[in-house]
Amino acid sequence: MKLSEIKNQLRKLEAIAFQLPNGDLVPNHFHVTEVGKITKHFIDCGGTVRIEEVANFQFWEANDYDHRLHPEKLIHIIELSEEKLQIPDLEIEVEYQMKDTIGKFSLDFDGNYFQLKPKTTACLANDKCGIPESKPKVKIGEWKQKETSCCAPNSSCC
């Protein structure tokens, strides 16, 4: 989800709720402690230099259980960040304190909740670093059936 998309969704809402991948909701007394632009300038394992940018939101919980962040306030925080930090319409990454470490999530919206989606790693240079391509999976019964039909009598394949 991009910054423009979250602002559009927030304009339609009366309350904000973020749902974790396990179905739990981020407690509604959370704070957005940071909105920023993160630039990652790196070289992948195949030697290609890359630059990635995301808009980063950091969530934090305190023991101020009466705190509630309203949609219009989050829109204001996002717009102020876009203006002051010159943030373009980037994809959003959310940092949230998990039990033992900070979790990083992408963001989606299901019509009711903003969904924190797990992020994964991957090799960006499969063709250069020796990772074999996965072989197509074929069911033995289907393979034999195709082989049989290909080499049927009078098929000219044999």
N, C-alpha and C positions, 0 to 999 in steps of 0.2 A: 504494500500500500504506500502510495506517495503522500507527500504533505498536502497537496490539493485534495486528495481523496478523503483524508481524515477530516479536514476542515469541512468538506461538503457533508459528510456523515454527522459530524458534531452539530451542525446547524439544524439538523432534523431531530436532535435528541433533547430530552429534559434531564437525563442523568447519564453518567458515564460508567461503564462496567467493562473490565478487561478479564478475559477468561484464559487460564493457563491450559497447556496441552492435556493435563490430567482431568480437566473439567472444573477444577476449583476456580473460584473468582479471586482476583487480587482484592484484598480487603478494601472496602470503599473509603477508608480513611487514608489511602496512599497519597503521596506527594509526587509531583513531577519535579525532581530536583535539578535536572539539566535538560536542555534541548540544545543540540549543537550539531556541527558538521564534523564528521570524522573522515579523514582522508588516509587511505592505506596505499602507500607507494612501495611496491615489492617486486621481487623477481621470482618467477615460478621455477619449478624443478627442471623445466625445459629451457631455461635461460631467457624467457620473455619477460620484459619489464612491463608491469601493469600498474594502473592507478584505479582504485575504487573509492567512491564517496557514498556515504549514507548520512541521513539525518538521524541523529541519535537522541532517544528519549531515555532518561534514567528514572526509574520508579524507586521509591523508598517509603517504608512504613515507619511511623513513630507511634508513640503511645497516646497521641492526641486523637482519641476515638471520635470526637465531634467534627473533625476536619472532613470536608467534602469538596472535591474539585468539580466545578460545574462546567458544562460544555463551553459556554461563552468565555470563561476564564482560560481554558486550555487553548481555545482559538486565539485569544489575545497573546498568550505565551508563545505560541507557534509563530504568529505574525510578527511579534517583536523580535524573535530570533531570526526569522527570515530577513527582516530589515537590517538589524544591527550586525549580523554575521554574514550577510549576503549569501544566504542559503538558497540555492535553486530548488526546484520541485523534485527532491530526491526521494528514493525509497527510504522507509523508516525502519530502523533497527531499535529494539527496546532492550534495555538492560534492566534486569530485575533480580534482587537478592534472593537466591534460593537457599536451601539449608546450609550448604557448605561453601558455595561459590556464587559468583554472578552468572546468571543465565542470559544468553543472548537470543533474541527472538525476532523473526519477521512479524509483520502485522497484517491482519485481514479483518473483515467485518462480515458477520453472518446475518445481519438484520436486527439482532438484539445486542450482541456483545462484540467488542473488539477482541479478536482471537490472537493470542500470542502463539505463533507457530515455531516449532523447533528449527534451528538452523543446523546445517550439516557441513562437513568439509568434503572436498573432492580434489582429485588431481586435475590440474588445469592443462597439463601437457601429456596426456596419455600416449600420444603418438611419438613423443620424444624420450620418455623415461622408461620405456620397456614394459609397460603394463599390457598384457595381452588382451585383445578384444574378447569379450565373452562370446562363447559359441552359442548359436541358437539352440534352444531346447526343443526337442521333438519327441513326441510320444512314440514308443517303439511300434505300436499297432498302426499308427498313422504312417510311419516311415515305410513299413513293410507293404502297406496298402498302396502307397504311391509307387514303390519300387515294382510291385506286381503289375499295376496298371500301366506303367511305363514300358515294361518288357512283356507285354501281352503278345500272344502269337499274332503274327502279321503286323506288328507295330513298327518294324524296321529299326528297332533300337539295338538289336543284338546281332 
